[in-house]
Amino acid sequence: MLVKTFSAAVFGIEAVPVTIEVDVTRGVRYMLVGLPDAAVRESQQRIESAFRAVGLRWPGRQVIINMAPADIRKEGSSYDLPLAVGIMSASEMVSGKRIEGMLLTGELSLDGAVKPVRGVLPMALQARASGFRAMIVPAENAHEAAVVDGIDIFGVRSLGEVPAYMRGETNPLPLKIDMDDLFSREGNIYEADFADVRGQENVKRALEVAVAGSHNAIMIVFLNVFRIFIPSLE
């Protein structure tokens, strides 16, 4: 049975949609094509172990996967979740109806946990631009993706939550973020603050002016300072 799931490849701050075509037929081979790197090819071992951990069986048939477009290199472990869901659906473990129009991303641990990945924000922006209605992402990335309006975000912590959703056993609500409240609570929280610096008023003032005007700044330590500690420079 041929099934399609969707993910995205991230290049810098841009994302490109990736279609994952999974065909499960008679045979025993596992083939993954579409210019995957080593981390993507290793996904089979992670997915097999994750399946066992959440009570699913690896299909005892031939699994052929194509990641399109084939001329874009697929890198990293963020394709684990969409690959796993595609295999579930193509082998008829679960119906893929509920994930139609959804983009998926996430790395799988051997115990079935869904681990965070990089680039979720550009993925969410691309998903909205491409007309996807929702995303399934690692729970730790859900807040990052949810800042994008116009698309529903579902965070998952375990692979087992996805087939439960696909079977209609669970109906989680999409994560919603109040941006005004978020900025009012966290907008002025920094690891370092000029208020902690004692003295150096001229230096702080110069840096504040540079930042306010989007200017560059260069700090020069005068040679006279070193002469105090290194007399040989005289």
N, C-alpha and C positions, 0 to 999 in steps of 0.2 A: 504494500500500500504506500502510495506517495503522499507525503505531507510536507508543508512548508511552515517554517517558523522564521522569525525575524530578529535580527540583532543589529549592531552597528560597529564599524571600525573607526577608531579615533586617530586623527593625524594632527598633532598640535592641539589647536582649539577647535578644530572642525571635525565633524563626524559624517560618515558615509553609510547609508543603509546597506545591510548585508542580508541576503535571502539564503536561508539554510534549507536545502531540499533533502529530505530523508526518504529513502526507499527501502523497505524491508521486504525481501522476497525469499524464495527457496535458495538454500545454500548455506555456507558456513563462514564466508569471508566478511571482513570489516574493511571498508575502503573509504578514505576521507580525501577528497580532492577540492581544488579551488584555491591553491597557493597558501596552504596553512603552514605556519612555522612549527618549530619543535614543540612549543608549549601547547599549541592547538592539537597536534597529533597525539600528544600524551593524554589528551582528555579522555580517551577510551578507558584507561585504567582508573581514573578518578570517577568517571560516571558508573562503571561497573561496580566499584566498591560502594559508591553512594546508593545505588539501586539496592544492593543487599542490605545496607544499613537501614533503609526505610521500608523494607519488606517487599521490594519489587524484584522481578526476575529479568535478567538480561535475555533478550530474545535469542533463541537458539536457531537463528536463521541469518541469511546474508543481509548485512547492513551497508548500504551505499549512501554516502553523504556528499553533496556538492554545495560549496559555499560560493555564492555568486554576488558580485561580479568576480570572475575567476582571475582577472588581471590585477586585482588589488590584494596585496599581501595581508593575510590575517594573522595578527600577532597577539600573544597573551592568553590568559586563562579565562577571560570574560565570556567566552563562547560556551563554556561548560553547560550552563543552565539551558540556553536555547537548544543546544545539541541534545541534551538529555530529554527535554520535553518533546522534541521532534521524534526521538526514538520511541518514547512512550506512546505517542499518538500513532506513528506509522506501524507499530507492532500491535495496535488496537488494545493496549492496556487501558487507555482512557480515550474519550472523544476530544478532538481538538477544537470543537465549536466555540468554547468559551474563551479561547485565546486568539481567535481570529481578530485581526486588527490591533494586536498587541505586540510591543517590542520587548524582548527579554535580554537580560544580561546578568552575569554572576559567575563566580568561581565556586566549584564544588570541593568540599573537603571529603576525605575518605569516609567520614562518619555521616555524610549527608548534609552537613551544615553548608549554608550558602554564605560565602565570604565576600567582603567588599572588593570592588574593583575601581580602577581609575577611569576618569572621563565620563562619568554619568551625566554631568550637566550638559556638555555638548551633545551627548546622545539624546537627552530629553528635548533639547532644542530642535535637533534634527527630526526626532519622532513627531513632534508637533508640526513641523514644516512639511513632513511627508504624509500627514493625514492619519497617523496612528491615533487611536482613541485612548490607549492606556499603555503603561509599562509595568513589568514585574522586575524589580531590582532587589539587591540585597538590602536587608533592613537597615544596615548601617549607612547605606547610600540614599535612603528614601528621602530624608530631609533635603539633601542636595538636589535631587531631581524634582521635588515638590515645589521648588521656587518658580518653576516654569508653569505659567497659567495655561489652561486649555487642554490639559492632558491629565488623566487619572493615574496616580502612582500607588502601586501596591508593593509593600516591602515584605520579604519573606526571610526567615531565618533557617529554614530547613527545606530540602528538596521535597519532603513528604507533604508540605503545605500546598504544593502546586497540583499534584494529582487530586488532592481532596477538593481543591477549588474547581478543577476541570470536571470532576464528577458532580458538582453541585452540592457537595456535602458541607461546604463552608461558603459564606458570602461576606468576605471582609469589606470594610468601607475604605475607599481611597484616602490617602493621607492628604490633609489640607493644612496649609500654613498661613497664618495671619502675618503678613510681612511687616505691617506697622508695629505689631506687638513684638515681633522678633527683633527689629531694629531698636525699638525703645528699650528692650531688656539687654541686648548684647552689642548694640552698635558702638558703645564707648568702652568696651572691655578690651584691654590690650595687655600683652605680656610685659611691655616696657612703656614707660611714660616719662615725658620731660619733667613732670612734677617731682619725680624721684631724684632728679639731678640737682645738687646743691651748687650754687654759684654758676659760673660760665654763662652769664646772662647774654653777653654779646654773641656768643656762639649759638646759643639757642634761638635768639632773635634772628640771626642770619639764616639758620636752617628753616625756621618757620616761614620767613619771607620766600625762600627758595621753593619750598613745597607749595605754598599758596599760589605762586606764579608758575608752577611746573618748570622751574629752572634747574639746571645742574648745579652741583656744589662740589667744591674741592677743598679739602682740609690740608693745610701745610704746617708742618712743625718746623719752627725756625731753628737754625743752626745754633743760636745762642743758648737754647734750652739744653742741647747736647753738650755744650762746652762746660756746663756746670758739672756734669758727671764724667766727661771724657776730656781731661785737660790736654791730651795729646793733639786734639783738634785745633789748638791755638796756633 
